[in-house]
Structure formats: structure tokens, C-alpha cells
């Protein structure tokens, strides 16, 4: 599960990044003063970090908690700052789903394995 979520997160972060750049350009051309595009860039960076941490985490519970926290923060930032960039709500929902799935299937499993071997 960690490999799937990590790879998907990295791929989606690239899509979100370029879509956010276009949203920033649209905000600048329309002169509406929206921050949705910039928020999308922040979400994409957090998604990229979470994906890399999830892939490189190995059997460390702390690194996987870090990945889940980055996805959760990306989702919360996206919801708070989306503004007129409504696609960011979709990406934020995906980030929160990734955080929950990662916690349920990876972090809890590592915690159970550690408790059994200790």
C-alpha cells in the first residue's frame, strides 16, 4: 500500500503543480487577487514530500507518520485556501484519503508488528 500511495502521490503532485501554475497565471491575468494557485503549489510540494517519505520510509513508523501528516496538512491547506480554484478541493480530498489509508494500512500495521516482536 505504501508503494502505491507513494507513487500515486508523486505523479499527482506533478499534475497538481502544473495545474496550479496555470491557475496562478489565470489569477494574475484576471487580476482577481486569488491565492488558490499558490495554495495548489503548496499542496503539490506537500504531496511530493509525502510520496517520497512514504517510498523511502522502510519499516520506520515515524517516517510513515510523517508522510501521513504531510498528506493531512496538504489537504487542510488546500481546503482552507482553495478560493476560486475549485479543483484544489478535489486534490485536497485525495490527500486526506491518502493520509487515512496510509495510517490505517501502514502505520497501524507497523505498530502491531513492533508490539508483537517486543
N, C-alpha and C positions, 0 to 999 in steps of 0.2 A: 504494500500500500504506500509506503514512504517513497518508493521509486516512482510510482505512478503519479502521486501528488507533486513530487518534486519536479518531474519532467513537465507535467502539465502547467505547473506554476511558472516555470521558466519560459515556456512557449507563450503562455497567455500574457506574461509580463511584457514581452516584446510587442504583442498586438496592442495591449493597453497603452504602452509608451507612445507608439506612433499615432494611435487614435487620439491620445491626449495632446500630442503636439498639434494635430490638426484642429482640435477644439480650442487650444490656446491661440492659434492663428485666427480662427473664426471670431473668438472674443476680441482679439486685437483689431481685426478689420471692421467689426461692427461697433467697436468702441462701447461695449456694454459693461466692461469692468468686472466680468465674471472670473472666478478663481477655480472653476471646475477643471479646466485644462491642467493647471498647476497641481491640483489635488490628484488628478489622474496620473501625473508623472510621479508623485509621491507614492501612490498606490502601486504603480508598476515597479518602482525601486524596492518597496517592501515585499512585493510578491517575488521578485528576483532573489532577494536575500533569503526569504523563507524557503524558496525552492532549492537554493544552493545548500543551505544549512540542513534541510531535510535529506538531501542526497549524500552529504558528507558526514552526517551525524553518527553513523555507525551504530553502536549499541549504547551510546550515552543518552541517558534520559534527559539530562539538562539541555543538550543541543536540540533535541526534538521538542522540548517545551519552548525553547527559543523560537523555533520555526512556527509553532502554533501561535505564539504570542505575536509574531510579526504578521501572520495572516489575519489575526484578530484585529490588530491595530490598523492594518491596511483597510479592512472592512469598515471599521469605525470612522477612520478619516474620510473614506470615500462617501459614506452616508452623510457625514456632517458637512462636507464641503462640495458636494456634487453641484449644487446650484442649477444652472440651465443645461448642464452636461448630464443628461438623464441616463446615458449608457453606463455611467460610473456606478449607478445603483446596482446594475446587473453584476459588474465586476466586484463590487463590494459584497454582494450576496455570495458570490462564488468564493471569495476569500474567507468569509465566515464559515461556509460549508467545509472548505479545506481545513480550517482550524479545528472544527469539531471532529471531522473524520480522522485527522491526524492524531488528535488527542485520544479518541476512542480506540483506534486500531493500532497505534504505535506506542504512545506514551504509557497507556494503561497496561499494554502487554509487556513493555519493558519493566514496569513496576512490579507486575506479578512474577515475572521471571526472576527478578532480583530478590523478591521476598522468599521464593522457593529455594533459591540457592544459598541464601544467607543462613 
